[in-house]
Each structure stands twice: as structure tokens, then as C-alpha cells.
Amino acid sequence: MVDDNLKNEVESLRVEINRLKSKKDIVPHRHCMNCGIAIPPDKQFCSKKCEDEWNTLLRRKKMNMYIWMIFLVILIIILMASMGGL
């Protein structure tokens, strides 16, 4: 009884997998850079909200990078000064 149910389920899954493999009608698309949903190939974002969120995130990342660079330069200057290099 259990084996028959399991065999039937496996067979139905095998049929479904074969059906999906043979399906070739995926339309050209790309994915939103922010949220990842499918969009037309000529766009980068699905909405103005996603574009604004992406740009905000990008500005934050750039600001963090600049802060770390300034920190490292100051640290190097302090190290060189403490070693008598300046």
C-alpha cells in the first residue's frame, strides 16, 4: 500500500520533471537589480522605488569605503610618526 503510493508519487514527479525540462517558452527577461523579480530586458529596475533604494544603498557603500580609506590613511600617518618616519 505504502509502496504503491510512493511509486505513484515518484512517477508523477518524474513526469512533471520531464514536462518542465521540455518546456522552452521562457520569454527574454532580466531581473531587478534590487529585488530580483523578472522584468523586461530593456529595464534595470522594476519600479522607481527599487531604483531609489538601490541608489541609496550604493551611496552608503561608497561612503563607508571613503570612511575606511580615510581611517587607514590616518592610521598609517600615526604609525609612521610614532616610528620617527615623519
TORFI-306950 format. One record per residue (C-alpha): residue number from 1; x negated, z negated, y negated. Coordinates in steps of 0.001 Angstrom, whole numbers. Layout:
<atoms>
ATOM  resi       px       pz       py
ATOM   NUM        X        Z        Y
...
</atoms>
This chain:
<atoms>
ATOM  resi       px       pz       py
ATOM     1        0        0        0
ATOM     2    -2679    -1059    -2487
ATOM     3    -4997     1708    -1272
ATOM     4    -2272     4321    -1799
ATOM     5    -1641     3115    -5345
ATOM     6    -5357     3103    -6082
ATOM     7    -5781     6599    -4621
ATOM     8    -2877     7894    -6687
ATOM     9    -4279     6338    -9847
ATOM    10    -7747     7759    -9200
ATOM    11    -6289    11201    -8541
ATOM    12    -4177    11117   -11710
ATOM    13    -7246    10082   -13717
ATOM    14    -9257    12908   -12150
ATOM    15    -6540    15410   -13107
ATOM    16    -6460    14037   -16660
ATOM    17   -10261    14276   -16968
ATOM    18   -10224    17890   -15778
ATOM    19    -7433    18697   -18234
ATOM    20    -9392    17196   -21103
ATOM    21   -12597    19000   -20086
ATOM    22   -10834    22342   -20044
ATOM    23    -9259    21773   -23452
ATOM    24   -11250    23763   -26018
ATOM    25    -8895    23762   -29005
ATOM    26   -10730    21304   -31260
ATOM    27   -10488    22611   -34800
ATOM    28   -13576    22659   -37020
ATOM    29   -13881    19393   -38896
ATOM    30   -16274    16744   -40110
ATOM    31   -15926    13014   -40605
ATOM    32   -15535    10993   -43786
ATOM    33   -18904     9502   -44739
ATOM    34   -17276     6151   -45498
ATOM    35   -14506     5503   -42967
ATOM    36   -15213     8153   -40295
ATOM    37   -11795     9789   -39954
ATOM    38   -11611    13535   -39311
ATOM    39   -11349    15678   -42450
ATOM    40   -11605    19406   -43282
ATOM    41   -15152    20801   -43049
ATOM    42   -15381    21505   -46779
ATOM    43   -14946    17848   -47816
ATOM    44   -17240    14838   -47547
ATOM    45   -14678    12072   -48101
ATOM    46   -11042    11657   -47108
ATOM    47    -9970    10176   -50446
ATOM    48   -11191     9188   -53885
ATOM    49   -11093     5540   -52763
ATOM    50   -13541     6244   -49908
ATOM    51   -15823     8180   -52253
ATOM    52   -15815     5293   -54759
ATOM    53   -16553     2752   -52001
ATOM    54   -19430     4914   -50719
ATOM    55   -20925     5296   -54204
ATOM    56   -20651     1539   -54816
ATOM    57   -22414      841   -51529
ATOM    58   -25125     3366   -52371
ATOM    59   -25707     1771   -55795
ATOM    60   -26010    -1671   -54176
ATOM    61   -28541     -386   -51646
ATOM    62   -30625     1235   -54393
ATOM    63   -30513    -1933   -56495
ATOM    64   -31638    -4040   -53514
ATOM    65   -34510    -1635   -52871
ATOM    66   -35650    -1824   -56521
ATOM    67   -35468    -5626   -56486
ATOM    68   -37609    -5786   -53329
ATOM    69   -40146    -3361   -54811
ATOM    70   -40461    -5456   -57972
ATOM    71   -40789    -8601   -55861
ATOM    72   -43592    -7048   -53781
ATOM    73   -45470    -5824   -56854
ATOM    74   -45265    -9297   -58419
ATOM    75   -46403   -10862   -55146
ATOM    76   -49400    -8532   -54918
ATOM    77   -50348    -9285   -58520
ATOM    78   -50132   -13033   -57861
ATOM    79   -52224   -12722   -54691
ATOM    80   -54871   -10635   -56439
ATOM    81   -55001   -13053   -59364
ATOM    82   -55345   -16061   -57082
ATOM    83   -58226   -14393   -55264
ATOM    84   -60020   -13636   -58520
ATOM    85   -59407    -9898   -58298
ATOM    86   -57942    -9547   -61781
</atoms>
